Amino acid sequence: MDTFPDLGSLTDQELKDLIQQMTEEEIEVSYKRRILHGKIDILRAELVNRLRKRHDSGEDVISGADVEKLTDILSGRASGQEES
């Protein structure tokens, strides 16, 4: 990541250009975030549909592995974190 410039040494035009550059960057990041949220929503909806179908057909919706994973998440051991 670039270091933030010494603002006192910048001209008014350089400040305006930097504001414009960062504004454009923020717009791009916001757009990508909205796209990712949309994809996540689609994936979650698909998972819910699959779980609903399993439930309707009498299959177990939650397995022992799911419970263990939830326990790990709640205890802070998720994402490969080791217990201290």
Buried (B, 14 or more C-beta within 10 A) or exposed (E): EEEEEEEEEEEEEEEEEBEEEEEEEEEEEEEEEEEEEEEEEEEEEEEEEEEEEEEEEEEEEEEEEEEEEEEBEEEEBEEEEEEE
